[in-house]
Amino acid sequence: MDPMSRIDSALNLAFTRAQAPSGPPLLAAAMRHAVFSGGARVRPRLCLAVAHACGDDDQAAADAAAASIELLHCASLVHDDLPCFDDAATRRGRPSVHAAYGAPLAVLAGDALIVLAFQALAWGTISTPTRLGPLTLTIAQATGMPNGIVAGQAWESEPSPDLSAYQRAKTGALFAAATIAGAVAAGADPQPWRHVGEALGEAYQVADDLLDAVATAADTNKPVGQDAALNRPSAVRQYGIPGALNLLTSLAQAAADSIPDCPGAAPLRTLIAQEARRLVPKSLSHAAA
């Protein structure tokens, strides 16, 4: 089964196990709206790619880890779009969850997706329970305090946030969790994989900063110009567009160079190179060439 099919199957299984006719149907619909609305599934694909590079000896655990990471990512987007944060009316070309279902259900949907992420992890490691603890700790640390995605969101409320700390938490933490969890799910040493995820995650955040600065809403399927409007930390605001492009290139190269020696290293480097090219906004591709 190809990676995208594995991810979709794991996500559908998590929803099937968690939902019942006795539950509130609007909350269930809001959760599905958040998760099954497109998206490149970059983080879970990275998790499965690392698991494959490390032998992929327990596909159920790897699939569960990948699904857990995607559920947490989707939960963060639901909360990020709320009126108290970005107040974004669209996400991935569709109404955001709060626009479609209201702010109360959006808050609850994000909360429920966080819980579902850890339920999926527990269900997927029944056959290999010794991997549940390390996977839970890895993914929980990438989500909460002091350096997870929640902390990344909170940095936006600080008067003088450190750009690198902000980017590592808001975006890099879940990418690092993806690479580490992929190794843990396959029974491999996770530490050599940490920097791969951290560098790639920071590259994605720089790319997002560039898109916010130069793209249109039609290009991104979400509001743009938010960093300047909300006075948020941004690589573009700190380094300018040429400096942010150079930073994106160097971070993607650092991620590829950090891949440990393993049987699947070459395909993974190819994947990162493809992603790096895809990340550059189309209007700036000539400058990055």
C-alpha positions, 0 to 999 in steps of 0.5 A: 500500500502506498503512503497516502493510502496508508495514512488515509486508512489509518485516519479513517480507522481512527474515526470509525473507532471513535464515533458512534450514533450516540455521539453529537453529530455536528461535532463529528462532522466538524472533526471530519471537515478539519481532517478530510479537506485535502492537504498534502499530508507532509508530516505523516508521509515524512513519518512513514518515509523514516519508518521505511528507511529504518526497516518498517518492521511494525506498520501498524505502529508507524501508521498510528504514529503518522495518523496521530501527527496528522490529527494534531496538525489538523487540530492546530489549524482549527485553533489557529483559524479561530477568531481569537487568533487568525480569524481565517474564514477559509482553509484549503479552499473551503470554509474553516471549521469555525466559519462552517460550524461556529466557534464553540464547535471549532474549539471542541473539534480541535480538542477532540482531535487532540484526544483522538490522536493519542487514542489512535496511537494507543490502538496502533501499538497494541501488538508492540506496547513497548513502543507506545511510551516512547511514541506518546512522549515524543508526540506529546512533547511536540504538542505542548510546553515548553517547545511544542506547537502550543508553545509556538502559538503562544509565542505570538502573544509575547512582546518580543518573540525569538524568531528561531524559537517561534519557528522551531516550536510552531512548525519544527516541533511536529516535523521533528516528531514525525522523523523521531516517531518514524524511527521509534515505530520501526524500533530504530534509534530516534536521535539521529533523525531529530535534526532532519525533522527540525531543519525541514520543519523550519524550512516549511515555516520560512516557506509559509512566511514567504507565501504569506508575503508574496502569494495571493489567497487564490494561490494558497487557499487561505488568507495572506498578509497575516504576518504583517497585519497581526505583527507576527514574527516572520523570516521575511520581515526579519531577513527580507525576501532574498534572505528568507529564500536563502534560509529556506534553501540552506535549511532544506539542504541541512535536512537532507545532509542530516539523514543518517546512513540507512538503506532508505537514505537515498529515496528520502533525500530525493523526497526532501529535494522535491519538497524543497522545490515545491515549497518555493512560491511560484512567483519567486521560483526564478530567484531560487533557481 
